[in-house]
């Protein structure tokens, strides 16, 4: 059941080619682990260049799978961000 989803994720990661385009106009929130061997904090911060809207970088303790250790905090952050977007 989970294997097809994992295969699809790997296929997408292996075949994706970024093409330049106009920056987004919406807020972007980027989450990264401070010990991630795949993405440095500096590389994650570079996402700020892809939006003209507000940008927030949140750095969590942990590696590439920091999400598992910080689920409650991340869900709370996402709910807060979505709530802000829902306000007139």
GUTORMAR-436094 format. One line per field, with one value per residue: residue in three letters; z negated, x negated, y of N, C-alpha, C in turn. Coordinates in nm, 2 decimals. Layout:
# GUTORMAR-436094
type	c(ALA/...)
n.pz	c(Z/...)
n.px	c(X/...)
n.py	c(Y/...)
ca.pz	c(Z/...)
ca.px	c(X/...)
ca.py	c(Y/...)
c.pz	c(Z/...)
c.px	c(X/...)
c.py	c(Y/...)
# end
This chain:
# GUTORMAR-436094
type	c(UNK/UNK/UNK/UNK/UNK/UNK/UNK/UNK/UNK/UNK/UNK/UNK/UNK/UNK/UNK/UNK/UNK/UNK/UNK/UNK/UNK/UNK/UNK/UNK/UNK/UNK/UNK/UNK/UNK/UNK/UNK/UNK/UNK/UNK/UNK/UNK/UNK/UNK/UNK/UNK/UNK/UNK/UNK/UNK/UNK/UNK/UNK/UNK/UNK/UNK/UNK/UNK/UNK/UNK/UNK/UNK/UNK/UNK/UNK/UNK/UNK/UNK/UNK/UNK/UNK/UNK/UNK/UNK/UNK/UNK/UNK/UNK/UNK/UNK/UNK/UNK/UNK/UNK/UNK/UNK/UNK/UNK/UNK/UNK/UNK/UNK/UNK/UNK)
n.pz	c(0.00/-0.08/0.07/0.36/0.34/0.23/0.44/0.65/0.54/0.55/0.83/0.92/0.80/0.93/1.20/1.22/1.36/1.30/1.41/1.49/1.38/1.32/0.99/0.71/0.56/0.32/-0.04/-0.16/-0.35/-0.49/-0.60/-0.78/-0.88/-1.11/-1.09/-0.85/-0.61/-0.34/-0.27/-0.34/-0.59/-0.47/-0.20/-0.21/-0.29/-0.05/0.08/0.04/0.25/0.44/0.41/0.40/0.20/-0.16/-0.35/-0.55/-0.74/-0.91/-1.14/-1.26/-1.52/-1.42/-1.16/-0.82/-0.86/-1.04/-1.07/-1.19/-1.46/-1.54/-1.51/-1.64/-1.68/-1.42/-1.29/-1.43/-1.36/-1.08/-1.09/-1.20/-1.00/-0.78/-0.89/-0.91/-0.64/-0.57/-0.67/-0.61)
n.px	c(-0.08/-0.19/-0.42/-0.38/-0.34/-0.58/-0.75/-0.65/-0.72/-1.00/-1.03/-0.93/-1.11/-1.35/-1.30/-1.22/-1.25/-1.36/-1.22/-1.28/-1.07/-0.81/-0.83/-0.65/-0.35/-0.24/-0.25/-0.53/-0.63/-0.91/-1.04/-1.31/-1.55/-1.81/-2.03/-2.03/-2.14/-2.09/-1.99/-2.10/-2.06/-2.11/-2.06/-1.79/-1.69/-1.72/-1.49/-1.34/-1.39/-1.20/-0.96/-0.75/-0.60/-0.55/-0.81/-0.90/-1.13/-1.17/-1.37/-1.44/-1.55/-1.73/-1.76/-1.71/-1.46/-1.32/-1.06/-0.91/-0.97/-0.87/-0.60/-0.36/-0.42/-0.47/-0.23/-0.07/-0.19/-0.14/0.15/0.18/0.06/0.24/0.47/0.42/0.41/0.67/0.80/0.98)
n.py	c(-0.12/0.13/0.13/0.19/0.47/0.56/0.49/0.65/0.90/0.89/0.86/1.11/1.28/1.21/1.27/1.53/1.86/2.18/2.48/2.81/3.08/3.33/3.48/3.36/3.50/3.46/3.39/3.21/2.94/2.78/2.48/2.33/2.09/2.13/1.97/1.84/1.63/1.65/1.90/2.22/2.48/2.73/2.67/2.61/2.86/3.00/2.96/3.19/3.36/3.29/3.39/3.69/3.75/3.73/3.56/3.29/3.12/2.83/2.67/2.35/2.13/1.85/1.60/1.50/1.38/1.54/1.61/1.40/1.41/1.65/1.68/1.78/2.06/2.14/2.09/2.27/2.51/2.51/2.52/2.77/2.93/2.88/2.98/3.25/3.31/3.28/3.50/3.80)
ca.pz	c(0.00/-0.08/0.17/0.48/0.31/0.22/0.58/0.72/0.49/0.61/0.97/0.93/0.76/1.03/1.33/1.22/1.40/1.27/1.52/1.43/1.40/1.23/0.85/0.65/0.49/0.19/-0.14/-0.16/-0.48/-0.46/-0.72/-0.75/-1.00/-1.12/-1.07/-0.73/-0.52/-0.20/-0.25/-0.44/-0.62/-0.37/-0.08/-0.24/-0.29/0.08/0.13/0.03/0.38/0.53/0.38/0.37/0.08/-0.28/-0.35/-0.68/-0.75/-1.05/-1.15/-1.37/-1.55/-1.36/-1.03/-0.71/-0.90/-1.16/-1.08/-1.28/-1.60/-1.57/-1.44/-1.70/-1.65/-1.28/-1.26/-1.49/-1.27/-0.95/-1.12/-1.22/-0.87/-0.71/-0.95/-0.87/-0.50/-0.56/-0.72/-0.50)
ca.px	c(0.00/-0.28/-0.53/-0.36/-0.36/-0.73/-0.81/-0.61/-0.80/-1.13/-1.02/-0.91/-1.24/-1.45/-1.26/-1.18/-1.35/-1.31/-1.23/-1.26/-0.94/-0.80/-0.81/-0.51/-0.31/-0.18/-0.35/-0.60/-0.70/-1.00/-1.09/-1.43/-1.62/-1.95/-2.13/-1.98/-2.25/-2.05/-1.96/-2.15/-1.98/-2.13/-1.99/-1.65/-1.67/-1.72/-1.35/-1.29/-1.40/-1.10/-0.83/-0.75/-0.52/-0.62/-0.88/-0.94/-1.21/-1.17/-1.47/-1.41/-1.66/-1.72/-1.81/-1.61/-1.32/-1.29/-0.91/-0.85/-1.00/-0.81/-0.47/-0.27/-0.46/-0.46/-0.08/-0.02/-0.24/-0.06/0.28/0.17/0.04/0.36/0.57/0.38/0.45/0.82/0.86/1.00)
ca.py	c(0.00/0.25/0.12/0.27/0.61/0.59/0.48/0.77/1.01/0.88/0.89/1.25/1.35/1.18/1.32/1.67/1.96/2.31/2.58/2.95/3.14/3.44/3.45/3.35/3.62/3.41/3.36/3.08/2.90/2.68/2.41/2.25/2.04/2.20/1.87/1.77/1.61/1.68/2.05/2.31/2.59/2.83/2.63/2.62/3.00/3.04/2.96/3.32/3.42/3.24/3.46/3.83/3.75/3.70/3.44/3.25/3.00/2.77/2.57/2.26/2.04/1.72/1.57/1.50/1.34/1.61/1.62/1.30/1.44/1.78/1.68/1.87/2.20/2.17/2.10/2.40/2.62/2.50/2.57/2.92/3.00/2.87/3.07/3.39/3.33/3.28/3.63/3.90)
c.pz	c(0.00/0.02/0.30/0.45/0.30/0.36/0.66/0.67/0.55/0.76/1.00/0.90/0.87/1.17/1.34/1.27/1.38/1.39/1.46/1.47/1.31/1.08/0.81/0.58/0.35/0.09/-0.13/-0.30/-0.45/-0.59/-0.69/-0.88/-1.00/-1.10/-0.95/-0.64/-0.37/-0.17/-0.37/-0.47/-0.52/-0.24/-0.09/-0.23/-0.15/0.15/0.12/0.17/0.48/0.50/0.36/0.25/-0.04/-0.28/-0.50/-0.68/-0.89/-1.05/-1.28/-1.40/-1.48/-1.22/-0.93/-0.75/-1.03/-1.18/-1.18/-1.42/-1.64/-1.51/-1.50/-1.67/-1.51/-1.24/-1.32/-1.40/-1.14/-0.98/-1.13/-1.08/-0.78/-0.76/-0.91/-0.72/-0.48/-0.61/-0.60/-0.51)
c.px	c(-0.09/-0.39/-0.50/-0.38/-0.51/-0.79/-0.78/-0.69/-0.94/-1.13/-1.01/-1.04/-1.35/-1.42/-1.23/-1.29/-1.29/-1.33/-1.20/-1.12/-0.92/-0.78/-0.67/-0.48/-0.25/-0.29/-0.41/-0.66/-0.78/-1.05/-1.21/-1.49/-1.76/-2.06/-2.10/-2.10/-2.22/-2.03/-2.01/-2.05/-1.99/-2.06/-1.84/-1.61/-1.66/-1.58/-1.29/-1.29/-1.29/-0.96/-0.85/-0.67/-0.61/-0.69/-0.92/-1.01/-1.21/-1.27/-1.44/-1.53/-1.63/-1.77/-1.70/-1.47/-1.28/-1.14/-0.85/-0.87/-0.92/-0.67/-0.37/-0.30/-0.44/-0.31/-0.03/-0.07/-0.16/0.08/0.28/0.15/0.17/0.47/0.55/0.43/0.60/0.88/0.87/0.90)
c.py	c(0.13/0.25/0.20/0.42/0.65/0.58/0.60/0.89/1.01/0.91/1.04/1.33/1.33/1.24/1.47/1.76/2.09/2.40/2.71/3.00/3.26/3.40/3.44/3.48/3.59/3.40/3.22/3.05/2.77/2.61/2.33/2.20/2.10/2.10/1.78/1.75/1.64/1.82/2.13/2.42/2.70/2.80/2.64/2.77/3.06/3.04/3.10/3.40/3.38/3.29/3.61/3.85/3.73/3.57/3.41/3.12/2.95/2.66/2.48/2.18/1.91/1.72/1.58/1.46/1.41/1.62/1.52/1.34/1.57/1.79/1.78/2.02/2.23/2.18/2.23/2.52/2.62/2.56/2.72/2.99/2.99/2.97/3.22/3.41/3.34/3.41/3.72/4.02)
# end
